[in-house]
Amino acid sequence: MSLIDTAWSPDLFASLTDIWKQQLSAHLRSVQANDEKVLNWSEPAEAAKLAAELMARGRSTSSIEDCFESLIRQALSAGQNLQHPRYIGHQVPANIPLAALFDAAGSVTNQVMAIYEMGPWATAVECAIVQALTDKIGWQSDTAGGLLTSGGSLANLTALLTARNVCLADSWETGVPSDVVLVAHPDTHYSIARSAGILGLGTQQVVRAAITNDRHIDPQQLSNQLRSLREANKTVTAVVACACATPIGAFDDLNAVADVCENQDVWLHVDAAHGASALMSRQHRHKLTGIERADSVVWDAHKMLFVPALCAALLYKNRAHRFETFRQDAPYLFDPSNPGLADYDSGISTIECTKRAMGFGLWGIWSLFGEELFEQMVDRTFERGHQLWQKLNDADDFEPLHEPECNIVAFRYLPPHIANASEEIQDRFQFDLRTRLIQSGDFYIVQAKLNGRSVLRACVMNPLTTEADLQELLNTLRRHAIDMMA
């Protein structure tokens, strides 16, 4: 049998799938039971060298089954265990494992999108998801629209390209003049500034919106800023608000920001990659009051809807704006004889041409469990965030830096010998302590800068994380600090 026949063999696929199932199931049981490290740390150069050696070595004399089992075991033993209850780091979730089974069906059969006929069911699924999400925002289903794309960064870029082209009608063809600016929450994701550079505005043309002490956009000062920019003959392409901002999870007052944007006729874009999922929760949806007044919204399902990456939605209040993003003809793809298909040919409105069927996981879980599962996951992780804040607040040697609005908590550890030290020593201590913690594999948290100071930051992205795990985080940080002093 040729290698081609072997690689495409359904019988071999069935055999290796059994091994895959056993390995993954055992891994999930072990990780969720706290029997594994959170992060299997190794030095980057060593890990890359081992991966290259395994590629060069090939199967050698072992059977395909044995080699496959060894490779899967290696991949699982050397990675980041997001399913671990003590992973409370980046805004990447312990995804629902069952969602991956739907994604796998699309990957095995290579369901791709760009035009409807290449991925008819993938397109149907995406349309259903977009309608469900726009309904949650509160937009009219007959006028709203959107698309799925590869992550929040690409979604933000696409949204701001749309806003630029709507604001500057000939910018796609003639370019961007030098007097164009973008006004954004200063804590917004770095992809906003990156988008400004890509779109020809320039990163220096991103104006930082004034914020309050609790890090929300100040609507009165925003109004003054927009007026001053106009008086200086600047053209404002969009205002970018956050729901919620990355550092501490602050939700802007979207109604107040929308009032300003409507009064001054400015496109309102809301980066709700993390926080839009609170719309699924009866308890927390009020934090997004006013989002229905935005012109565009980014909502990452691979964050708080807990499906595998990548699955990000870019949603428009006016779906006709999708056709302002790109003004190109590609007759080899898009059929001018059947213009009705334009609403279904995703390549017209996305940067990607070939695009994976990224909606299968979300569609499958929503179809299996309904909306209540998403509500329970949002409610539980937000509750855990507040529980962590309370524990930090009750501890003399910890300093919580805000009361959380969601599941993101920023704090510092300041034991007696550090509390009275210089800012430089305190900042370095946070960095060193966090490095020691994650390399131990006991927990995974991240670091951040807040008001120029180094802080520790936890984001509860696993609904299986318990209150006891959060208490153990405090205890573990104390223990590592003692070891550092020793």
N, C-alpha and C positions, 0 to 999 in steps of 0.2 A: 504494500500500500504506500502511495506517495505521501509526502508530508502534507500536501494540500488535502488529500482525501482524509488523512488523520485529523488535521486541524478542524475540518468541517464535519466530522463524524457526529451525528446525533447520539450514538451509543456512548462515545467517549464523553460527550457533554453531560449525559445523564450520570455517568460514573463520577466525574469530577464534581458535579453539582452535589452529589451525596456527601463527598468529602468537605466541600465548601459549607454545606449546611451544618455538618457536625462541628467543624472548627468554629464557625461564627456563633452557633448556639452556645457552645461551651465557653467561648470568650465572653459573650454577653452575661452569662450566669456569673462568671468569675468576677467580672468588672463591677457589675451591679451589687455584688455581695461584698465589695471592698477588699477582695482578695488579691487585687493587682495594684500596682502603682498607678497614679493618675497620669503622669508623664514618664515614659521610658526614655530618660535622658541619655544621650550620647553626643560626643563632640561632632559637629557637622561634617568635618573632613573625614572622620572615621566612618560615619554612616554612609556617606557618598562612596567611599572606597569599597565598602562591603557590597553595596548595591551594584557597583560596576563589576566586582569580582563574580557575583552570582550571574550576571548577564554573560560574562566572558566564559564562565565555566560551563554553562549550558546544562543539559540534562545528564550528560556523561553516560554512565551505564545503568543508572537507575531507571525504573519504570516511570512512565509519564505520571501515573497516579502518585507514586512516592515523591517525585519531584514537585508536583503540584502541591501536595500536602505540606512539604517543607517550605515552599515559597509563601504559602498562605500563613503558615505559622510564624515565619519570619516577619511578614508584614504586620501581623497582629501584635507581635511581641515588641515591636520597635516604634510604635506610634503613640499618638496622643489619645488617651482614653476619655473621650467626651461623655461616654455613657456612665462614667464613674460619678457617684454622688458628690465627690469632693472636687470635681471640676467646676469651678465657679470663676472662670476667667473671661475670655473674649466673648463677644456676642455671637457665638456659634453654638448651636444647641446640641444636647443629647437628643438627636432626632428620633422620631418614632421608628423603630426598626422595621415595622411592617410597611412603612412608606417606601423603603428601599426595594421591596419586592415588586412594586408597581414600576419603579424606575428601572429595575433590572429587566423587566419585560420589554421596555422601550429600548434599552441598550442592546439586549441580545438580538433583537430584530432590527436595530438601527433605524428607529423611527425618527425622521428628521423633518425640519420645516424650512420654509422659504416661500413655497407656493402650496396651495391647498392640496393639489393632486399628489404631491410627494409625501404629505403627512396628513391625510384626511382626518383620522381619529385624533391625532395629536392637536390638530387645529380645532377640532370640535371641543376637546377638553379645555384648551386655552380659552376659547370663547366663553365656555360655561364658567370657568374660574373668574375671568375678568368681570362678567356680569354679576357674579355673586359678591365680589369684592367692591365693585362700584355701588351695588345695592347697600352694602354695609356702610359705605361712606355717606349715603343718602342722596346720591345722584339719580336722575331719571334714567332708567334703563334704555329708553329709546334715543337718548341724546349722548350719554356717556360712553366711554370706550377705553381701550388700552391694550396692553400687550405684556407678555412675559419676556424677560431678558436675563442676561447672565450677570446678575448681581446688582446691588444698589449703586455701585460706582457707575456702571454703564447706564443704569436707569436714570441717575441724576444727570449724566452727560447728555443723554437723549432728551430729557425733559427741558434742560436749559438750551439745547440747540433749537428745540421747538419754540421756546419762549423768545429766543433771539430772532428767529425767522419771522415770528408773528409781529414782534416789536419793530424790526428793521426789515421791511418787506423785500428788499433786494439784496440782503446780506449774503444769501447763498451764492448769488451770481457775482456780486461785486466786492464782497469782503466787508470788513467791519471798520468803521471810522474810529479815530482815537478817543472820541469823547463819550464812549459807551462804558457803562459801569454795571456792576452787579452788587446788590446789597444783601448781605447774609449774616445770620447769627454767627458770632465769633467762635462758638463752640461746634459749629456744624462740621460734618465729616470732611476729611481732607480732600475727598473727591470733588467737592464744590470748587475749591481753588484750582485743582487740577483741570476741571472742566473749563474754567475760565481761560487757562493757558491753551488748551486744545482748541477752544472756540475762537481764538484770536482776540479775545478781550484783553488778556494778560492778567497774571495773578495780582499785579499791583492795582488793578482796576476793581478788585473785590473790596467793597467798602464794608467795614465791620459795623453791624447794627449795634446801637447802644443797648445794654442789657441792665436789668435790675440787680440788686444784691443777691437774689435767688436765681440768677442766671437765666431769666426770661427776657425776651425782647421787650424793651420799653416802648409801648405804642406811641406815646406822645413825642418822645425823642425820635422815633422812627419817622413820624410825620414831619418833624422839623428837618431831619436829614434829607428826606426826599425833596422837600421844598427847596432846601439849600442847593442840592445837586441840580435841580431844574434851573434855579437862578444862575448857577454857574455854567449853564448850557450843556449839562451832562444828560445823556439819555440813559435811563434806568431800564435794563432789559427785564429784570425780575427781582423780587424779594424772596429770599429763602428763609423759611421758618422751620423749626424743628419740633418733632413729636416722636421721639424725644432726643435731645442733644446727647452726644456720645459721652462726655466726661462724667456727668452725674445723673443723666436721664431726665433732664428738665423738659417739661412740656410747655411750649409757648401758649399764650392766650390767643388762640387762633381767631376767635371772633374779633378781638380788638385789632389784631394785625390785619385781618381781612377788611375791617372798616377803613383803615388807612389806605390799603392798596386799592380798594374800590373808589375811594374819594379822589385818589391821585392817578387812577387808571393805569395801574402797574400789575403785571402778571404776578400772582402769588403761587410759589412752588413750596410744597411742604415735604420735607424729607422725614417721612414717618416710617423709615425702613424697620426700625425696632418697635416703635410705639403704636403703629396702626392696628396691631393685633388686639390692643385693648378694646377695639370696637366689638370684639367677640364677647366681651364681658359686660354683663349688666352692672356689675359693681364698679368698673373702671372706665367705661366708655365716655363718661362725662369729661374726661381729661382731653378728649379730642373734639369737644363741642366747637363747631365752626369749621371743621375740616371740609365740610360740604361746600364751603365758599371758595376753596382753593381752585386754581386752574389746573394744577397737576399735583399728583401725589405719588411718592414712592413707598412701596409696601413690600418688605422682604418676607416671603413665606419661609425661607430658610433661617429665619431668626425665631420669632415668637409664635409661628405656626408649626414649628418643630419638624419640618421636613428636610430631607437631605439637600445640601447645596448642589447646584445653585438654582434658586427659583425666586426671582424678584419680579414684582409687578410695577409697571409704570402706568398710571391711570390718569385719564383726562376727563374733565367735566364736559368738554365739548369734543366728541370723538373726531370731528372733522379736522381738528388740529393735528392729528396723526399724519395727515398728508402734507403738512407744512414742514415737517422735519427734514425730509429729503425731496428734492425736486429733480429727479432723474428718470430717464427712460431706460428700461432694460428689456427690450422686446423678446430677447431669448428666454426670459423668465416670465414676465408679466404679459398676459394676453390682452391686447387692446381690443380684441373683438368680443371680449366678455368682461366689461368693466365691473359688473356686479361682484366678481371674485376679488376685487381690490380690498373689500372688507375682510377677506379671509386669507389673503396672501401676506403673511407676516413680514416677508422681506422688504416690503414697501416702507415699513415704518420702524424697522430695527437696523442697528448697525450690522448685526450678524446677517449673513446670507444663509448658509447652512446653520441650523439651530437645533439643538437636541430637544426632544420632547420633554421639556422640563416640568410640565404640569402634571405628569402621571402620578407622582407620589402624593401631592396635595389632593388631587381629584379622587384618588383611591381611598385615602383616609377619610376625607369628607363624606364620601359615599358610604363607607363602612360604618362610621361612628356618628356622623352628623356634627353639628356645630358645638354641641355640648362639650365634647372632648377639648376643643380649643379654649372654650371658656374656663374649664377646670384647670388647664395647664397655665393659662395667664393668671388666674386667680391665685393658684398655689405658688407660682414663682414670685409674683408680686408680694404675697404674704411673707415668703421666706426673706425677701429683701428687707422688709420692715422688721422682721424678727432679728436679722443680723444687726440692723441699725440699733435696735433696742439693747442688744447685748453689748455692743460697742459703747453705747451711751451709759450703760450701767457699770462699765469697767473703768477704773481710775487710770489705767495705763494705756488706754486707747482713746483716740480723738476722732469721732465721726465728723465729717465735714459738711453734712447736709442731712435733712430728713428725706429719705428716698420717695420719689414719686412712682417708682416702678421697682424693678428687681436689680437696679444698679446702685452700688454703695461705694463711695470713696471715703477713705479713712487713713489715719496714720497710727503707727504703734510708737508710743513714747514712754518707755520705761524710765525710772528715775534718773539713771545715768545719762539718758539722752534728752529728757524733757528740758533741761536747762543748758543744753549744748547750743552751739551756733547753728544757724540755718543750714550752712553748708554741711556740717556733720549730721544733722538730722536728715537732710535729703539723701546723703550718701548711705545712711543707715537703712532707710526704707528700701533703697535699690539693692543693697547687699543682702538684706533679710529676705526680700522677695526672691532673689536669685538662689539663695540657699534653700528656700522652701520648695521651689519648683523642681530643682535638681534632685531633691530628696525623693520626689514622687509622692509626698504626703498630701499635698493639695496643689491646685493650680489657680493662681490669681494673676492679675496683671498690674502694671505700673502706669502712672499717668502724671501729667503736669496740670496743676490747678493753681491759678494765680501765680504762676512762676515757680511753684513749689512741687517737689516730688511727693507723690501720694501712692498709696495702695488702693487697688480698685477691684471689687468683686462684682460679678454679674451672675446671678443664679439662673443658669440656663438648663437645669436638669430638674424636672418635676419630682424626681426621686430623691433629691437632696432633702435631708431631714433637719429639724431644729438642732438635734444632737450633733450633726455634722458641722453646723455653724458654730456651736460652742467649742467643738474640737479644733476649729480653725484658730480661735483665739488661743487655746491652750498650746497648739502646735507652734504658733508664732512666738509665744513666750519661751517655749523650750528651745527653739532654734536661736533665739536671741541670747539665751544663757550659754549655749554652745559657742556662739560667736565670741562672746566675752571671754570664754575660757581659752 
